Each structure stands twice: as C-alpha cells, then as structure tokens.
Amino acid sequence: MGYPLGFIALWTNSFFASGLDKELMEQSFPSILMTYLLLGVTIGVLISLNEAQFKKLQEFVKDINKEAQVKEEKESRVRI
C-alpha cells in the first residue's frame, strides 16, 4: 500500500510544483521515477526471495523434528 502511495506523492509533487521547484522537477522527474520504480522492483524481489527462504527453513525444521522423533522412538525401543 505504501509503494503506490509514494508514487502518487511523487507525481503530485511534480504536478503541483511551482517556480524553481517546477523547473527542477521537470528536469529530474524521469530520473527520480526510474529510481523509484527500480527500487520497488528490487524490494519486491528481495521480499519474494525472503519468503521462499523462510518456507525452506520451515521445511528443514520440520524434517529435523521428524528425524529427532524417529531417533527417539528407536532409542526407546532399544531400551525395552
């Protein structure tokens, strides 16, 4: 939600700028917009990779717990 609102704020700022600010925004708006879009893509990719890594970590923890439970059951059978 914040990313689209930031884009709207950038666009609104460039649209309502006046005087020297307007000239500066007209010159630098394409660069600012490209930087903002590339940052959004980069953050999106990082979030996606983080979610995938977290899912794999959860699977790893489940596998370790299952292995520990199986090992514990085997040891309890040997004791009997």
C-alpha positions as a Python dict, from the first residue, in 0.01 Angstrom:
ca = {
    (1, 'M'): (0, 0, 0),
    (2, 'G'): (283, 239, 78),
    (3, 'Y'): (461, 194, -254),
    (4, 'P'): (169, 312, -471),
    (5, 'L'): (104, 600, -232),
    (6, 'G'): (467, 704, -264),
    (7, 'F'): (431, 703, -641),
    (8, 'I'): (119, 918, -614),
    (9, 'A'): (306, 1158, -384),
    (10, 'L'): (593, 1186, -636),
    (11, 'W'): (354, 1253, -921),
    (12, 'T'): (151, 1503, -719),
    (13, 'N'): (466, 1683, -611),
    (14, 'S'): (585, 1716, -970),
    (15, 'F'): (241, 1829, -1089),
    (16, 'F'): (188, 2099, -825),
    (17, 'A'): (546, 2229, -807),
    (18, 'S'): (591, 2597, -883),
    (19, 'G'): (875, 2833, -972),
    (20, 'L'): (1225, 2698, -942),
    (21, 'D'): (1094, 2371, -794),
    (22, 'K'): (886, 2312, -1107),
    (23, 'E'): (1187, 2352, -1333),
    (24, 'L'): (1393, 2121, -1114),
    (25, 'M'): (1115, 1859, -1104),
    (26, 'E'): (1071, 1874, -1483),
    (27, 'Q'): (1441, 1806, -1530),
    (28, 'S'): (1484, 1536, -1268),
    (29, 'F'): (1141, 1368, -1259),
    (30, 'P'): (1226, 1094, -1514),
    (31, 'S'): (1539, 1002, -1317),
    (32, 'I'): (1354, 1009, -987),
    (33, 'L'): (1071, 799, -1129),
    (34, 'M'): (1310, 541, -1279),
    (35, 'T'): (1500, 516, -949),
    (36, 'Y'): (1173, 475, -758),
    (37, 'L'): (1049, 202, -993),
    (38, 'L'): (1380, 12, -984),
    (39, 'L'): (1385, 31, -604),
    (40, 'G'): (1031, -109, -599),
    (41, 'V'): (1131, -400, -822),
    (42, 'T'): (1440, -468, -612),
    (43, 'I'): (1243, -466, -289),
    (44, 'G'): (978, -692, -444),
    (45, 'V'): (1244, -944, -549),
    (46, 'L'): (1405, -935, -205),
    (47, 'I'): (1072, -994, -34),
    (48, 'S'): (998, -1285, -267),
    (49, 'L'): (1338, -1443, -204),
    (50, 'N'): (1296, -1395, 171),
    (51, 'E'): (957, -1569, 167),
    (52, 'A'): (1099, -1863, -32),
    (53, 'Q'): (1394, -1894, 205),
    (54, 'F'): (1164, -1885, 508),
    (55, 'K'): (947, -2165, 364),
    (56, 'K'): (1256, -2380, 304),
    (57, 'L'): (1374, -2310, 658),
    (58, 'Q'): (1036, -2419, 796),
    (59, 'E'): (1056, -2743, 593),
    (60, 'F'): (1408, -2801, 723),
    (61, 'V'): (1296, -2756, 1084),
    (62, 'K'): (1003, -2996, 1029),
    (63, 'D'): (1240, -3256, 881),
    (64, 'I'): (1483, -3219, 1171),
    (65, 'N'): (1198, -3260, 1422),
    (66, 'K'): (1072, -3571, 1244),
    (67, 'E'): (1420, -3721, 1239),
    (68, 'A'): (1465, -3647, 1608),
    (69, 'Q'): (1129, -3806, 1687),
    (70, 'V'): (1214, -4119, 1485),
    (71, 'K'): (1553, -4143, 1655),
    (72, 'E'): (1390, -4103, 1996),
    (73, 'E'): (1140, -4380, 1918),
    (74, 'K'): (1421, -4612, 1808),
    (75, 'E'): (1614, -4545, 2126),
    (76, 'S'): (1309, -4612, 2340),
    (77, 'R'): (1255, -4945, 2161),
    (78, 'V'): (1616, -5045, 2221),
    (79, 'R'): (1583, -4972, 2594),
    (80, 'I'): (1285, -5204, 2623),
}
